[in-house]
Amino acid sequence: MSTKLYLCIMARIKFFIQTSNNPAGIYARLIEGRIIDAKAKTKLIVNINDWSVKKGSPIRMNTPNLKKLDNDLMELRLKILNHYNDCVSKETINSQWLKDFLNPIADIEAAPNSLITYFDFYVKHQKSNISPSTLKKYVVIINLVKRFQNDLKREIFIKDVNADFKLKFQTYCLGENYGINTISRALKFIKSVCYHARANGIEVHPQLTSIKILTNKTDKIFLSVEEIELIANVKLEQEHLINARDWLVISCETGQRVSDFMKFTKSKIRNEVSEKSGKKIALIEFTQVKTQKLMAIPLQKKVIEILNKRNGEFPREISDQKYNEYIKVVCDKAGINQIIKGSKMKASEKKSETGRKESGEFPKFELVTSHIGRRSFATNYYGIIPTSLLMNATGHTTEKMFLEYIGKTETDMAKQLAEYFI
């Protein structure tokens, strides 16, 4: 047996993650007996719900992305072992050696130090890991920063992102009538890009980590159980409004994003039998567009009623824009018109990339958007269905995120706890 073959057999590669945040970066660990134990981060990422800690690989291979990830890990394992066998007698094998191999200097040298230019570099390297809707949001922010740079009349570099940059950026955005939360989302993205640049060897300002990003508490608009009942029973004559109404009810009863529920079809329904009650249950199986998580959601009574009247079929798919337009009309006709606080896009700027929202008091139907179904589901079933099951349905990874999403405070939870002692 040759020395090279012996080394290949003795050296082992394990993959692991070390965070509870999504998406999680995958780390590689090279081990050879008690002599070598090197660790470094790879360029691969995974949803923590799709990862087996025990196996160090994806739990299942039921989507193209997970199959590709598993193949990428197998290929990377072979590359690391081959590189190890070539270098073991010539170089010091440690974590830095592994890091240099997984993140070659050539990539670092290719990374630009201009903020605008780096945006393109960032999107190019992250494109396979972000959804089309998230990419659109990035493009809007990038164009905003470009206009800010033009206003400054000078090029902005990664190392320029500091407390002064934040102040000037906020001042510019406020002057352009952007809301505080919109500005905060842009700053959060800019900081993330700067951290990515730092990981690629680009100089950042010492103040970067201390830049605080504050947000205003937003109004959590949702449809109550009673309002959903009004919507489900409202008399409509136009087919396109009936179609939109049925989708709205379905979204309120499944808690999914419009990018997911608008793709529901009869072929994705699976019938099962409850182990507890012995009753038949219908599940809709799909992969979430944003998280690539495989989902199985039970179809409740109102959804089944909609399917029954449509010969087992879901409503006709429509564009997000039309859906948002139609459900406002549906809610108006259903009498969802009480005056409440909220924010909506200015009518004159709805089709503009730089559209702004205005805050104030409006009839509730004017504030209804495609997202309201997901929040209504989470809010209406909170305290009725175990929070862990609700989080699984909505895709939230932490209870803190879920509670913030539905607007629950510490006081709300204390009151809920008190009910058990009364």
N, C-alpha and C positions, 0 to 999 in steps of 0.2 A: 504494500500500500504506500503510495507516494505521500510526501509531507503535505503537499497541497490538498490532496483529497482528505487527509486526516483532519486538517484545519477546517475544511468546509463542513465536515461532519460534526466537529466539536463546537464550532461557533453556532449560536442560535440567535434568531431575531424574534423579538416580541413587539407587538403594537399595543398601545394603551392611550387612554385619555385621562386628563387630570383636572377637569372642570365640570361643573353642573350646568354651565351656560350653553346655549345653542347659538350657532353651531360650534362644536368642540374641535379643536385642532388635534390631530392624531400624532402621537410621539412614537419614535422607534427606539428600541433598546437592544443593543448588541452585547451578548454575554458569551464569555468563553471560560468555563470553570470559575475559579476564584481570581483569575488573573486580570480579566478585562470585563468591565461593566460600563458601557458608554451609552448615553442617552441624548437625543436631540429631536427637535420638532420637525415633522415633515410638512409638506405643502398640502396635505390632504386633510379634509374636514368631514365631520359626520354629525348627524342629529343624534343626541345622546340616547334617545328612545330606540334607535336602530342599532345600538352598539352592545355587544356582549362583553362585559368586563372579564368574565371567566375565560372566554375563548380568544379575546383580543381581535375580534373581527365582527363584521355585521351580523346581527341576530338572524336575519332572513335575507333571501335574495329575490324578493318578489317585485322589485321595480328595476328598470334599466339602470338607474343611478346607483343602486346598491350593488347590482351585478358588476357594474364598471368599477366601483370602489373596491370590491373584493378582488377583481383582476388586477387593479392598480397596486394593491397591497402585495399580492403574490409576485408581481413583476419587481416591485421595489425591494422585496425580501431577497430576490435573486441578485439584483444589482448590488445591494449592500454586501452580500456574501462574496460575490465575485471581486468587488473592490477591496474587501478585507483581505482576501487571499492574495491579491496582487501587492498589497502594501504591508502585510503583517511583518515581513522580515526586513522592511526598509524604513518604516515610519513608526512613530509613537501612536498607538491606538488609544484614543480617549474620546470624551464627549465633544471636544472641539474638533477633532478629526472627523467625527461623524457629522457634526453640524456643517463643517466646510463642504462635505460631500453632498449633503442634502440641500444646502443653500449655497451654491457656488458663487464665488466672487464676481464672476461675469455678470450675474443678475444684478448684483449690488451696483456695479459700475454702470449698468444700463439704466438704473433708476434716476430720473431727473430730479432736480432740487427746486424747480419752479412749481408752485402750488397748482396752477391751472394745468400745466403739462402733466404733473403727477396724477391729477384726476383721471386722465386718459389711461395712464399706466396702471392705476389702481383698478379701474373698471375692466380693463383688458385681462388682468390677472384674476379678477374675482367673478367674471361674467358667468362662468359655469356654475357658480355657487349661489347666485341670486336670481330671484324670480323676475319675470318681465315687468311686473308692476313696481317692484322695488327699484329696478333699473330706471324706470321712468321718473321716479321720485329723485333718484340721484342726478339725472340729467337736468331736472328743474333746478336743483340746488347748484349744480355746476354753472348753469347759465346765470343764476343770480350772482355767484361769486365773480363771474366774468364781467358782469355789469358794474359790480362794486370796484373791480380792478380798473376798469375804464374810467370810473369816476375819480379814483385816486391818481390816475395818469402815471402810474408806475407799476412795474411787475412785482407781484407778491411771491415771496419764496417760502418754502416750508418753515425755515427758521424764523420767519416774521410773525408766525402765529403765536401771539402772546396776549397779555392783558390789554395792551393798547389796541391791537388788532381787533379783539373782541368788542371793545368800546366803540371803535370807529365803524365796525361792521353793523353793530346794533343801531347806531345812530343813523347810518345810511338806510337800513331796512325799515326803521320806524318812519323815516322821511318818505319812504315809498309805500307807506301804509300796510306793511306786513305786521301780522300779529305776533305777540311774544312767543307763543308756542311754535309758530312757523320758524321764527328766528332761532329758537332753541334747537329745533330739529336740524337746521342747517349747521349750526355750530357743533352739534354732536357728530354729524357726519364729517365735518372738517377735522375735528380732533381724531376721529377714527382713521382718517386718511393719513394724518401726520404720524400717528403711532405705527401705521403700516410702513411709512417712509423710514421711520427710525429703525424698524426691524431690518430694513434694507440698507442700513448704513448712512442714511441721510441725516444731516445735522438738524436738530429741532431746538426750539427755544427752551431754556430752563423753566420758564413759567407755564409751559404747556400743560403739565399735569395738575397745576393749581387753578386752571381756568374753570370757574364754576358756571354751570349751566342751569338756570332756574326756569321753571315753567309755571304758568298760571293754571289754577284748577279749572278744568273745563266742565261744562254741563253735560251730564250723562243722559242723553236722550234715549228713551226706550218706550216700547209699547207695552202697556199693562195687559194682563190676561183679559180684562173686560174690553179693552180696545181691540185686541186681536179678534175677539168674538164679534165685535161690531164690523170689523173688516171682512171677516169670513162670511158674514150674512148680508152685507150690503148688496142692494140690487143694482146690477150694472148691465148695460145693454151692448156696449161696444166690446168686441172680442179681444182687442189688444189690452183693454183695462181688466177684463176677466182673467186673461193670461197672466198679467202682472200681479193682480191680486192673489192668485193662487201661488205664485212664486214667493210673494211676501209672507204668506201664511206658512209655507214650507220652510222658509228661512228662519222664522220665529220658532218653529218646532224642531229644527235640527241644529241650529246654532252655527251654521257654516258661512264662510265668506262667499260673496257672489261669484268669485272665480271657481269655486267648488260646486255650490248647489246648482248653478246654471248648467252644469255638465251632467247632472243626474239623469240617468236613463233607466228604462225598465230592465235592461240587461244587467244592471249593477245590483239589482235586488236579489237577496238570498233569503229563503225561508228556513227557519229553525224552530225547535221546540224548546220551551223553557224547562229547565231541569227542576225548577222549584214548583211551578204551577201546572206544568204539562200542557200549557196553552201554546198555540202557534204564534210566532213572532216574525216580523219581516225586518230585515236589516238592509241598509244601503251600504255597499262597500265601494270605496274609492281611495285614491291617493291625493292628499292635499297638495295643491299647486305650490303654495308658499313653503311648506315644511317638508314635502315629499314623504310625509308620514302616512302609512296605510291606516285607514279609518274604517270602522264598522259602526254605524249609527242606527239605533232602532227607529222605525217609522211609527209615529204616534197616530192616534185616532183621526185628527184633523187631516193629516197627510194621506192616510189610507182613504178617507172620504173623497179627497181630491182625485186620487188615482182611480178610485172606483167610478167616478163620474166621467173619467177620461179613458175608460176601457183599459185601465192598468198603466197608462202612459203618463209621464210627467208633462207639464206645460211646455209650450214651444220656447226654445232658447231665443233670447233677445240680447241686444247689446247693453252694456252697463249704462251708457248714456240714456237710452230709451227707458230702461228699467227705472232709473232714478227719476226720470220725468214722469212716468206713468204712475208710480206708487204715490207720488204727491197728490195726484188727481184722485186716486182711489181713496186715500186717507181723508181728503177733503169731503168727498161724497159720503164717507162713513161717519162724518161729524167729528173727526179728530182735529178740532180747531180751537181748543182753549189756548189762551195767550200764555206763553212760557218764555223763559230766558234761553238764549242760544246764539249760534252764529251760523251764517249761511253765505254762500258765494254771492257777490254782487252781480245782479242780473246783467249788467253791461259788460262784465268781464268773464262770464262763464266759459267762453271758448278760448280765452286768452291764456297763454302759458304763464303769465304773470298775474293771474286772477287773485284777488284778495277776498277775504271773508270780512263781513261786518257783523258786529255783535249788537245785541239788543233784545227786544221782546217781539215775538212773532207768533202767528197762529202755528200750532204744533205741526200741522201737515206740511208746512213750508220747510221744516227742519228735518223731515224724513229723508234718509238716504239709504243706499243699499246695505250699509253696515248695521242698520238698526235691528235687523233680525237677529244677528249674532249676539248683540248686547241684550236684546229683549229675552232671548233664551237663557243666557247666563244669569240675568237679574231675576227673572220670574221663578226660576227653579232653584235659586240659591236658598239654602235652608230647608229645602224639600228633598232634593237629591244630594247625596254626599258630595262635598266639594271636590274630592279627588276624581269622581266620575265626571263631574262637570268640566273640570280642567282637562280631562282626557278628551272630552268631546270638542271643546273650544281650541285645544292646542296650547294652552298656557303651561309653561314649564315650572312656575313657582306659584305658591298660594298668594304671595305678596303681589305679584303681577296680576293675578286673577282678581283679587279684591280691589286693587286700584282701577282695574278695567270697569268694574261694575259700580265704583264709587263708594265702597264700604270703608268707613273709618274705624278707628279703635273704639270710639263711642258706640257706633252701631253694633260692633261685635260684643261689647260689654252688655248692651241692652238685650241682645239675643241670648247671651249666657244667662242673664237674670231671669228670663222667661222660664228656665228650667227649675228655678228655685221658688217660683211663685205658686 
